[in-house]
């Protein structure tokens, strides 16, 4: 019997028992690592026996692509749409906030009766309406910003010493009875995920677990279980592996392994045999491992691993889940929010006769500009397979790094390391023209909303108290707590929307509230003292300035407080400054605490 028949019969059986027997879905995605991080690909690299075992039992997508960095990959994965099209083309400066009208994977799983949980790294906005609980996740255990120690994160968090938000309650990470020595973020978040799963197993409710790890992103610290003689990053990768082993054992122990779709991938390239790394638009920046195991669905299992070679991408997972699990979309999805990925379900079997020509002929544009506004031709990549019958005969990658650089073309099928640029070969004129046209179509989608700002909403009952962070400044870069400690100077505006007309209180601080008993506005705290003498706040929209006020600072206070009356409902921009006694800008308002006065 062909695999597709087995797959279809299994799914029909699942559908008839719906609630209790629908497969669970677990999506695990470590950060900033790729092929060489796993001994499955590099024998003398980090030792990852459990991830290797999963690879050996999985359907492996060998040409799977993500974005070249954190937030863009997450935005594309969760929406099934290109990251730049949903407003995410950077990891900071407010350009990591996925537009509030986007529909997420969690929204769809939740609407189809699944329990939904997010564990560890979100990196798509820390305030309403961008938080994970605003985007379809019912259970949320997370850190703010893009990793431990980044500016919005709880103060002084590291991967082995942290306070973590679990369903809006602050929980101090401790060594737990989980079989791994010491306290470490990976252990903590896997533990919370297993508790969430246990709760829903008891309820007989299918679950979607999204486990995007914040490791092995820098800065690296050694997990307590690190084996002797290896560095912190290797120890962190091997800790991820131990937790994957725990997770797979958990699924076995609970008797749900065979009917759980388990996916393992990473969020961008980094340290591989391929050209480029994180941030690169060559294969080394975007091509990553991707494993899927679901025994009851005919996908993998002991002795049943296979490789799927067609081009697949992060935007394809959502439509693939919808196809495999018969998930209904959110009703009345607007055309402007159309899913752009394609289901690769037909390629997961061994029957080539059902492989759709439409999928074979599609191209995928992946881009990661790291700019304030989108720039045409900035770090673009267009990928496409060329088929002859059921055989892939070319894997083209069109590259351009900027509007001032030349186009490049590589056939990655025969030139995996992209050393031979064949753009000048007249035989490839047609494919070059075709891929350029695909890019122009993609750019048109991006450009339609490229002038929009994603706006944090102030004065909402859904987030009565809002913490505005310097990491979200437009126009300047202050992204980690080391910058706060050093007193880095900078000021940028934050795009907001006032939900209600009224009086708003602003508390402009150098240090976060969690250490207010240890610091004052001008004290050194754990860093450099700043002689802050005054603070300024400006709020405007277009040519209309609502407020532009300056107040003297009390050196013994925690911040400079402003009470601003009659701020109008609607969009606005907020910018803040600290000055010394001479009127020179000093440091930055790293933390600005806002609430509507009632």
C-alpha positions in Angstrom: 0.0 0.0 0.0 1.3 3.4 -0.9 2.1 5.8 1.9 -0.5 8.3 0.8 -3.2 5.7 1.2 -2.0 4.9 4.7 -1.8 8.6 5.5 -5.4 9.3 4.2 -6.9 6.3 6.1 -5.2 7.4 9.3 -6.5 10.9 9.0 -10.0 9.7 8.3 -9.9 7.6 11.5 -8.6 10.6 13.4 -11.3 12.9 12.0 -14.1 10.5 13.1 -13.1 10.7 16.8 -12.3 14.4 16.5 -11.7 15.7 20.1 -10.0 12.8 21.8 -8.0 11.4 18.9 -7.0 14.5 16.9 -3.2 14.6 16.8 -1.3 17.0 19.0 1.2 19.3 17.4 4.6 20.3 19.0 6.8 22.8 17.1 10.3 23.1 18.6 12.6 25.8 17.2 16.0 26.6 18.8 17.6 30.0 18.0 20.8 30.9 16.0 22.0 27.4 15.2 21.8 25.2 12.2 23.2 22.0 10.7 26.7 22.0 12.3 25.2 22.3 15.8 24.0 18.6 15.6 26.1 15.5 15.5 23.7 14.1 13.0 25.4 16.4 10.5 28.8 17.0 12.1 30.1 14.0 14.0 32.8 16.0 15.8 30.5 18.9 16.7 28.2 19.1 19.8 26.9 15.7 20.8 23.2 15.6 20.3 22.1 11.9 20.4 18.4 12.6 21.0 18.0 15.1 18.2 20.0 12.6 16.0 17.5 9.9 17.0 14.6 12.2 16.0 16.2 12.9 12.7 16.7 9.2 12.1 12.9 8.6 12.8 11.6 11.6 10.8 10.7 12.8 7.4 13.5 15.3 6.8 13.0 18.4 4.7 16.4 18.8 3.1 15.8 22.1 1.3 13.8 23.9 4.0 14.3 27.7 4.3 13.6 30.3 7.0 14.4 34.0 7.2 18.0 35.0 8.0 17.1 36.2 11.6 14.8 35.8 14.5 11.6 37.9 14.3 11.2 37.6 10.5 11.2 33.8 10.7 8.7 33.8 13.6 6.3 36.2 11.7 6.4 34.2 8.5 6.0 30.9 10.3 3.0 32.0 12.4 1.1 33.6 9.6 2.0 31.6 6.5 2.9 34.9 4.9 6.2 36.6 4.0 7.6 38.4 7.0 8.1 41.8 5.2 4.4 41.6 4.1 3.2 41.3 7.7 5.4 44.3 8.8 8.4 42.4 10.2 11.8 43.1 8.5 14.0 43.7 11.5 14.5 42.4 15.1 14.3 45.8 16.8 13.1 49.5 16.3 9.5 48.4 16.3 9.9 46.6 13.1 9.7 43.3 14.8 6.0 43.8 15.8 3.7 41.7 13.6 0.8 43.8 12.5 -2.2 43.5 14.8 -4.6 42.5 12.1 -2.6 39.4 11.1 -4.1 35.9 11.8 -1.7 33.5 13.5 -1.3 29.8 13.5 -2.4 29.9 17.2 -5.6 31.7 16.2 -6.4 28.9 13.8 -5.5 26.0 16.1 -7.5 27.7 18.9 -10.5 28.2 16.7 -10.4 24.5 15.7 -10.6 23.3 19.3 -6.9 23.0 20.2 -5.3 24.3 23.5 -2.5 26.6 22.5 0.7 27.3 24.5 3.8 29.5 23.9 7.0 28.7 25.7 10.2 30.9 25.8 10.9 33.3 22.9 8.2 35.4 21.2 10.1 38.4 19.8 7.1 39.9 17.9 6.1 42.6 20.3 6.0 43.0 24.1 3.0 45.2 24.5 -0.7 45.1 23.6 -1.8 44.2 20.9 1.3 42.3 20.0 1.8 40.0 23.0 1.4 36.2 22.5 -1.8 36.2 24.6 -3.2 38.8 22.1 -2.3 36.4 19.2 -4.1 33.2 20.0 -2.0 31.7 22.8 -3.9 30.7 25.9 -0.9 29.6 28.0 2.1 31.9 27.8 5.5 31.4 29.5 7.9 33.8 28.0 10.7 36.4 28.2 10.3 39.8 26.7 12.6 41.2 23.9 14.5 38.6 21.9 16.5 36.9 24.5 17.8 36.9 28.1 19.5 40.2 28.9 18.0 42.1 26.1 16.6 45.5 27.1 12.9 44.6 27.7 13.7 41.4 29.5 13.4 41.2 33.3 16.4 42.9 34.8 19.7 40.9 35.0 18.1 37.7 33.5 20.5 35.2 32.1 19.9 31.6 30.9 20.9 30.2 34.3 19.5 32.9 36.5 16.1 34.4 35.6 12.6 35.6 36.6 10.1 34.6 33.9 6.5 35.6 33.1 4.1 32.6 33.3 0.5 33.6 32.5 1.3 37.2 33.7 2.8 36.0 37.0 6.5 36.4 37.6 8.1 33.1 38.5 11.7 32.7 39.6 13.6 30.0 37.8 14.9 27.3 40.1 16.5 23.9 39.9 13.6 21.5 39.4 13.4 17.7 39.7 13.6 17.2 36.0 16.6 14.9 35.7 19.0 17.7 34.5 21.5 19.3 36.9 20.8 22.9 37.9 18.5 25.6 36.7 18.5 26.7 33.1 16.0 28.4 30.8 15.6 25.4 28.5 14.8 23.1 31.4 12.3 25.6 32.8 10.4 26.1 29.6 10.3 22.4 28.7 9.0 21.8 32.2 6.2 24.3 31.7 5.4 22.8 28.3 5.1 19.3 29.8 2.8 20.6 32.5 0.6 22.2 29.9 0.5 19.0 27.9 -0.3 16.9 31.0 -3.2 19.2 31.8 -4.7 18.9 28.3 -4.1 15.1 28.2 -6.2 14.9 31.4 -8.9 17.0 29.7 -8.6 14.9 26.5 -8.0 18.0 24.5 -5.6 18.2 21.6 -2.9 20.8 22.0 -0.6 23.0 19.9 2.7 23.6 21.7 5.0 26.3 20.2 8.5 26.0 21.8 10.7 28.6 20.1 13.7 28.5 22.3 15.8 31.6 23.1 18.9 29.5 23.0 21.6 29.1 21.6 21.4 32.9 21.0 24.3 34.9 22.5 25.2 35.8 25.2 26.2 32.3 26.1 26.5 31.0 29.6 27.3 27.5 30.7 24.4 25.4 31.7 25.1 23.6 35.1 25.0 20.3 33.2 27.7 21.2 30.7 30.2 18.4 30.3 33.8 19.1 31.0 36.0 20.6 28.3 33.3 22.2 26.1 32.4 25.9 25.8 29.2 27.6 26.8 27.5 27.4 23.4 28.2 23.7 23.0 27.0 23.1 26.5 23.8 25.0 25.6 23.2 23.0 22.4 23.8 19.8 24.3 21.3 21.0 27.0 18.7 21.5 24.2 19.4 18.0 23.1 18.8 16.6 26.7 15.5 18.4 26.8 14.5 17.0 23.5 15.3 13.6 24.9 13.1 14.4 27.9 10.3 15.5 25.6 10.4 12.4 23.5 10.4 10.2 26.6 7.5 12.2 28.0 5.5 11.5 24.8 6.3 7.8 25.1 5.4 7.7 28.8 2.1 9.4 28.2 1.3 7.1 25.3 0.8 9.9 22.8 4.0 9.8 20.8 2.5 8.0 17.8 -0.3 10.5 17.5 1.7 13.7 18.1 3.2 15.7 15.2 6.6 16.6 16.4 8.5 19.2 14.4 12.1 20.3 15.0 13.8 23.1 13.1 15.9 26.2 13.7 15.1 29.9 13.1 18.0 30.9 10.9 21.3 29.7 9.5 24.5 29.9 11.5 27.8 28.1 11.4 27.3 25.6 8.6 29.1 24.3 5.6 27.0 26.6 3.4 27.9 30.1 2.2 26.8 32.8 4.7 25.4 32.7 8.2 22.9 34.6 10.3 21.7 37.7 8.4 22.9 36.4 5.1 20.6 36.0 2.0 22.7 33.0 0.8 21.9 29.5 1.7 23.9 29.6 4.9 21.5 32.2 6.2 18.2 30.5 5.4 18.6 26.8 4.8 18.1 24.9 8.1 17.3 21.4 9.3 13.6 20.5 9.5 12.3 17.2 10.9 8.7 16.0 11.2 7.6 12.8 12.9 4.0 11.5 13.1 3.8 7.7 13.1 0.0 7.5 13.0 0.0 9.8 10.0 2.6 7.8 8.2 5.3 10.3 8.7 8.5 8.7 9.9 8.8 6.2 12.8 11.6 3.7 13.5 13.0 2.5 10.2 10.7 4.8 8.2 12.7 8.0 7.9 12.8 9.6 4.5 14.1 12.8 2.8 11.9 15.3 1.0 14.0 17.3 -1.4 11.6 19.9 -2.9 11.9 23.5 -1.8 9.9 24.2 1.4 9.8 27.2 3.6 8.5 28.6 6.9 5.5 30.1 5.2 4.4 26.6 4.2 3.9 25.1 7.7 0.6 26.8 8.4 -1.1 25.7 5.2 0.4 22.2 5.6 -1.1 21.9 9.1 -4.4 23.1 7.8 -4.3 20.6 5.0 -3.1 17.6 7.1 -5.5 18.2 10.0 -8.4 19.7 8.0 -8.3 22.9 10.1 -10.8 25.5 9.1 -9.5 29.0 8.5 -10.7 32.0 10.5 -14.0 33.0 8.8 -14.0 35.9 6.3 -10.2 36.2 6.1 -9.6 39.5 4.2 -7.9 39.2 0.8 -5.1 41.4 2.0 -4.2 38.7 4.6 -4.2 35.8 2.1 -2.0 32.9 3.1 1.0 32.9 0.7 2.6 29.6 1.7 1.7 26.3 0.0 0.9 23.0 1.6 3.6 20.4 1.1 1.4 17.5 2.2 1.5 15.9 -1.2 5.3 15.7 -1.1 5.3 13.9 2.2 4.3 10.6 0.6 6.2 8.3 -1.8 3.7 8.8 -4.7 4.9 11.5 -7.1 1.7 11.3 -9.2 -0.2 13.5 -6.7 2.5 16.3 -6.5 0.8 19.5 -7.7 2.3 21.3 -10.6 1.4 24.6 -9.0 3.7 23.9 -6.1 6.5 22.7 -8.3 6.3 25.9 -10.3 6.2 28.3 -7.3 9.1 30.5 -6.2 9.8 31.8 -2.7 11.2 35.2 -1.9 13.0 35.5 1.4 14.3 38.8 2.7 15.6 40.3 5.9 16.4 44.0 5.4 17.2 45.2 9.0 16.1 48.8 8.0 13.7 51.4 9.3 11.6 51.2 6.0 11.7 48.6 3.3 14.4 49.1 0.7 13.9 47.6 -2.7 16.6 45.1 -3.7 18.0 45.1 -0.2 19.3 41.6 0.7 16.9 39.7 -1.5 16.8 36.1 -2.4 14.4 34.2 -4.7 14.4 30.4 -4.7 12.9 28.1 -7.3 13.1 24.4 -8.2 13.0 23.4 -11.9 11.5 20.0 -12.5 11.8 17.5 -15.4 8.9 15.1 -14.8 9.3 14.0 -11.2 13.0 15.0 -11.0 14.4 18.3 -9.8 17.1 19.3 -12.3 17.9 22.8 -10.9 17.6 24.6 -7.6 18.0 28.3 -8.5 18.8 31.0 -6.1 18.7 34.6 -7.3 20.6 37.1 -5.1 20.9 40.8 -4.9 22.4 42.6 -1.8 21.3 46.2 -2.6 20.1 48.5 -5.3 23.8 49.3 -6.0 25.0 45.8 -6.3 24.9 43.3 -9.2 22.4 40.4 -9.5 23.8 36.9 -8.8 22.5 33.5 -9.8 23.4 30.1 -8.4 22.3 26.6 -9.1 22.5 25.2 -5.6 21.7 21.7 -6.8 25.2 21.4 -8.3 26.9 24.3 -6.5 25.8 23.8 -2.9 28.3 26.4 -1.5 27.3 29.0 -4.1 30.7 29.7 -5.4 29.9 29.9 -9.1 27.8 32.9 -10.2 26.2 32.0 -13.5 24.2 35.2 -14.0 26.1 36.1 -17.2 25.4 32.8 -18.9 22.9 33.6 -21.7 21.4 30.1 -21.3 19.9 31.3 -18.0 18.3 34.5 -19.3 14.7 33.1 -19.1 15.0 31.9 -15.5 16.7 35.2 -14.4 13.8 37.1 -15.9 11.2 34.9 -14.3 12.8 35.2 -10.8 13.1 38.9 -11.2 9.4 39.1 -12.0 8.6 37.0 -8.9 10.5 39.4 -6.8 8.6 42.4 -8.3 5.3 40.7 -7.4 6.6 40.1 -3.8 7.8 43.7 -3.6 4.4 45.0 -4.6 2.8 43.1 -1.6 5.4 44.6 0.7 5.1 48.1 -0.6 1.3 48.3 -0.2 1.7 48.8 3.6 5.3 49.7 3.9 4.6 53.2 5.3 2.5 51.8 8.2 3.7 51.8 11.8 2.8 49.0 14.2 1.4 50.9 17.1 1.4 50.0 20.8 -2.0 50.8 22.3 -2.1 52.9 25.4 -5.0 53.3 27.8 -6.5 49.9 27.1 -8.2 47.7 29.7 -6.3 44.8 28.1 -3.0 46.4 29.2 -3.8 49.1 31.8 -0.1 49.7 32.5 2.3 49.8 29.6 6.1 49.7 29.7 7.6 51.4 26.7 11.2 50.2 26.0 14.1 51.8 24.4 14.6 48.6 22.2 11.4 49.8 20.4 12.8 53.3 19.5 12.6 54.1 15.9 15.8 55.7 14.7 18.4 54.5 17.2 19.6 51.2 18.6 19.6 50.3 22.3 18.9 46.7 22.4 20.3 45.1 25.5 20.8 45.7 29.2 24.5 46.2 28.8 23.7 49.4 26.9 21.6 50.5 29.9 24.4 49.7 32.3 26.9 51.6 30.2 24.5 54.6 29.9 24.4 54.5 26.1 23.1 57.8 24.7 20.2 57.8 22.3 16.6 58.9 21.6 14.0 57.7 19.2 10.3 57.8 18.8 7.8 55.1 19.6 4.6 54.7 17.5 1.5 54.4 19.7 -2.2 54.8 19.7 -4.2 56.2 22.5 -7.3 54.1 22.9 -9.2 56.8 24.9 -9.0 60.6 25.2 -7.8 61.5 28.7 -5.1 62.2 31.2 -2.1 59.9 31.0 0.7 59.5 33.5 4.3 59.0 32.3 7.2 57.9 34.5 10.5 58.3 32.6 13.3 56.2 34.1 16.9 55.2 33.6 16.5 51.9 35.6 13.6 49.5 35.5 11.0 49.3 38.3 12.1 45.8 39.4 15.3 47.4 40.9 13.9 50.7 42.1 14.8 49.9 45.7 18.4 49.6 44.7 18.7 52.6 42.4 17.7 56.2 41.8 17.5 58.2 38.6 21.2 59.3 38.8 22.8 56.4 40.7 25.2 54.0 39.2 23.2 50.9 40.0 25.1 48.0 38.4 26.6 50.3 35.8 27.6 54.0 35.1 26.0 56.9 37.0 24.4 59.5 34.8 24.1 63.2 36.0 20.5 63.5 34.8 19.2 67.0 35.5 16.0 67.2 33.4 13.7 65.1 31.2 11.6 66.0 28.2 8.6 64.3 26.5 7.1 65.2 23.2 3.9 63.7 21.8 2.7 64.5 18.3 0.9 63.3 15.2 1.6 64.7 11.8 2.1 68.5 12.1 0.2 68.7 15.4 2.2 68.7 18.6 0.1 67.7 21.6 2.8 68.0 24.2 6.4 69.2 24.4 7.4 69.5 28.1 10.6 69.6 30.1 10.9 69.0 33.8 13.7 69.2 36.3 14.8 65.9 37.7 15.1 65.0 41.4 18.3 63.0 41.7 16.9 61.0 44.6 13.8 60.0 42.7 13.4 56.9 40.5 12.2 58.8 37.5 10.7 62.0 36.2 6.9 62.0 36.2 4.6 63.8 33.8 0.8 64.1 34.0 -0.4 65.1 30.6 -4.1 66.1 30.2 -6.4 65.8 27.2 -4.3 63.6 25.0 -6.6 62.7 22.1 -7.7 59.3 21.1 -5.9 58.0 18.0 -2.4 57.5 16.6 0.6 59.4 17.9 4.4 59.4 18.3 6.2 59.7 21.6 9.8 60.7 22.1 11.7 61.2 25.3 15.1 62.6 26.4 17.3 63.0 29.4 19.6 66.0 29.7 22.5 67.0 32.0 22.7 70.4 33.7 24.2 72.0 30.5 21.3 70.8 28.4 23.2 68.1 26.6 21.4 64.9 25.9 22.7 62.2 28.2 21.8 58.5 28.4 18.3 57.6 27.3 14.8 57.0 28.7 15.3 53.3 28.6 12.0 52.7 30.5 8.8 54.7 30.3 5.9 53.5 32.4 2.5 54.8 31.1 -1.1 54.5 32.3 -4.4 56.2 31.8 -5.4 58.2 34.9 -8.9 57.3 36.0 
